[in-house]
């Protein structure tokens, strides 16, 4: 079976790449590692890129890259895709720092790259901007969340929680979720989330957004599924960006999350949540609905 272990990068098409580069460097605190053929590549600290920005007349999320576990080669992945009835295309040197990828289009039209190696440019953490730990998770609007959850199980993802039957959470490592899927009439990204170090970092990040006149549109509050403390804002092209900390850590061997004092049950296991109990555990009201 195919198996991936992390979400390494996301790719946005942009109407104004330079405005997006300014946001991802000066506001988010990522490092611009390379610009080539109109594209910009940005790193949170270690990889050559975790965010790719390219010019597009149809802005928004184009796709994302998932890294294969070491024992599965890119060529193995191509064969496995073929056996799964998915058409993949092998590409050499199509992205800087990644020698080979297999690219396929998923059920909802997102371009998914599978790869084994990415050169570690390792620019380190910047000294200015929000400077997240990493890209935490990617949330997608899809035609049918149940169908997407079953589809991504083929890549080694495990279903952790649900909100009712329309929002499914999946992980391929110990993070509560790496991908999640929201059934929606609209196609596109729901949000991209960056992990911060702790709650004080989250508060400082909101002060930083304020200095850049970027309003927080929801939060901070603690979610149910994942128990992350989250805030949301929009990047210059309207993509919703989550900043979070304190997310649940999954123990797949025990099918439970590492116990935390704020959990509703000990042990806390994957479950189905009601929408209202899941969106905020603090009972706080916000003007803008998240789902
Ligand atoms: Fe999220």
Boltz pocket constraint, residues with backbone or C-beta under 6 A from the ligand:
constraints:
  - pocket:
      binder: B
      contacts: [[A, 137], [A, 139], [A, 191], [A, 193], [A, 242]]
      max_distance: 6.0
